[in-house]
Amino acid sequence: MGGVKVLGLNSSFPCVRVLWALKLKGVNYEIVEENLLNKSPLLLQMNPIHKKVPVLIHKDKPIVESLLILEYIDEVWKTTYPLMPEDPYDCSMARFWAKFVDEKVVVTAFEAMKSEGEGKEVAIVAAKETLELLEKQIEGKKFFGGDEIGYLDLVVGWICLWLPAIEQVGGMKLLDSSTFPLLYQWTQCFVHIPAIHECLPPREKAVDYFQTGLNYLRSLDASKK
Amino acid sequence: MEVRLHGMWASPYVIRVIWALKLKGVKYEYIEEDLSNKSMAVLEYNPIHKKVPVLVHNGKPIVESAVILQYIEETWPDRTPLLPEDPYERAMARFWIDFGQQKSLTFFAFFLTSEEDKHKTAAQVLETLKILEEEALGDKKFFGGNTINMVDLFFGWLTYSFGCMENISGVQVLLPETLPRLHRWTLDFKQEPVIKENLPDSTALLEHFKRVTKHLKSSNKFKPA
């Protein structure tokens, strides 16, 4: 009672976003490791609607969806390390870009990973277009949050390790340092922050996570034919 | 302190922003957009999505209706609160708005349903609305409790647009027999003064929906899977 639990796994980047936020805020937490191919009764009870990780359990109440969990963490532990910008306009920009990352950048990267043949080239172009927009957003700034990392940095953070893993599984390159120098530079600064670095899984785990996911999807497609 | 709203009279995304501004007593200038011939302002303010609503406050644009609602709440916090104070309750309010956004394809499929699929798509909508009724509304008068809040504003389209979808598809879903508490909510919601005074004309709306449905179906843009 009163403790903080995170249902998830550290190879899943939406879960790691939550761990990063808790670490930056100095909040102690316990990870309850989930097997996504065999979800626990606790997960199904705590997130009956979406049945997904991460789930933050605080004072025995569940909060779900990583972006919502980040805002919750920021509002509960508001005296340490603010994540959201102070100014409402900057807040709205952060929320807009967070949604863009999850709905466009992540989705197009997955599409490129899954696609084969001619479709793959088209998917790669689409993914790169979303990265271009992100590149413009970091222009003139050290981090998306300014001088310190904030909410949007945690949301974009998956590109420092999970995007290379997606590239490896998909046999392609999306974020190269010559095409996206600012974004690349940002990943180098981000990944060296201690709280960030401590929560990163080994790269092979992330590769394995996506490869397993891809194999599963392909087996579903094969069984439909 | 200048507030402008670029919108379109039939758009539920725009109308929920109008409701929020009116509830907060914020004076604003409204600009009606022709969505087939968008103004330079919309294209400049929302270059990524090129959509309405666009709220412009002191020359700065905010886009995406859910983001705009939060911006309005944070910019004018002392009048008519639209989110609960408690962080957990706020997270739950944001969860339901996110749920509504995640289910938009389900509603869209019903909106553009073919004759053969109408009962199947209607059943999927009913399932979604049952979750909303049971888990989000429960026995409360409004999603916000005794007074309306952001969740009520977000789902407010069910009280006017949804009827048009039912009319066009020929299947009624939101009935006292099927969704008693949600149905009662639609009546209570529309009685609230700000809502009542800011609903689109129902005859004009149905004609608009019929035109849009015909156009989308003939262009094959959103062919149901």
Boltz contact constraints between the chains, C-beta under 6 A:
constraints:
  - contact:
      token1: [A, 61]
      token2: [B, 88]
      max_distance: 6.0
  - contact:
      token1: [A, 63]
      token2: [B, 91]
      max_distance: 6.0
  - contact:
      token1: [A, 65]
      token2: [B, 98]
      max_distance: 6.0
  - contact:
      token1: [A, 68]
      token2: [B, 91]
      max_distance: 6.0
  - contact:
      token1: [A, 68]
      token2: [B, 94]
      max_distance: 6.0
  - contact:
      token1: [A, 68]
      token2: [B, 95]
      max_distance: 6.0
  - contact:
      token1: [A, 72]
      token2: [B, 87]
      max_distance: 6.0
  - contact:
      token1: [A, 72]
      token2: [B, 91]
      max_distance: 6.0
  - contact:
      token1: [A, 75]
      token2: [B, 87]
      max_distance: 6.0
  - contact:
      token1: [A, 76]
      token2: [B, 87]
      max_distance: 6.0
  - contact:
      token1: [A, 88]
      token2: [B, 71]
      max_distance: 6.0
  - contact:
      token1: [A, 88]
      token2: [B, 74]
      max_distance: 6.0
  - contact:
      token1: [A, 88]
      token2: [B, 75]
      max_distance: 6.0
  - contact:
      token1: [A, 89]
      token2: [B, 60]
      max_distance: 6.0
  - contact:
      token1: [A, 92]
      token2: [B, 62]
      max_distance: 6.0
  - contact:
      token1: [A, 92]
      token2: [B, 67]
      max_distance: 6.0
  - contact:
      token1: [A, 92]
      token2: [B, 71]
      max_distance: 6.0
  - contact:
      token1: [A, 95]
      token2: [B, 67]
      max_distance: 6.0
  - contact:
      token1: [A, 96]
      token2: [B, 64]
      max_distance: 6.0
  - contact:
      token1: [A, 96]
      token2: [B, 67]
      max_distance: 6.0
